[in-house]
Amino acid sequence: MPIIEEASQQSQGFRETTRWRSRARSHYENILELLKQRAEGGQGVRASELYREPQRYGRSPRNRISEANQRGWNVGSKPYGAGGDWFYWLRSDDTGKEYATKRFEPHMESAYTRRRREEVERVAPLFARAS
């Protein structure tokens, strides 16, 4: 009897593993679909939007986005606001198609802005982080 119970438990564990993997695959595909839709309109998506719908995007959308980057998608990310939110945008998909989302890329600091920032940091280091 113990052998049958053990086999039953292994079978149940396999079904559960298969279920969560298929859900993760579905979440992955939903996130990529949303990123594509938004990128075609020159937009991106905030992490808070993804976390608001766990049944659709899962409880760990950051992991799905990381998987997408590993599989050839180029998804940009940067902090959004002061509350710990993140903003994601699709630069290109796994076929190499590029999207018009360059405006989300961090801007290069001009020489003047860099000199000014360094001056403020040197003269008033306590206030440098506030600006």
Secondary structure by P-SEA (a helix, b strand, c coil): caaaaaaaaaaaaaaaaaaaaaaaaaaaaaaaaaaaaaaaacccccaaaaaaccccccccaaaaaaaaaaacbbbbbbbccccbbbbbbbccccccccccccccccccccaaaaaaaaaaaaacccccccc
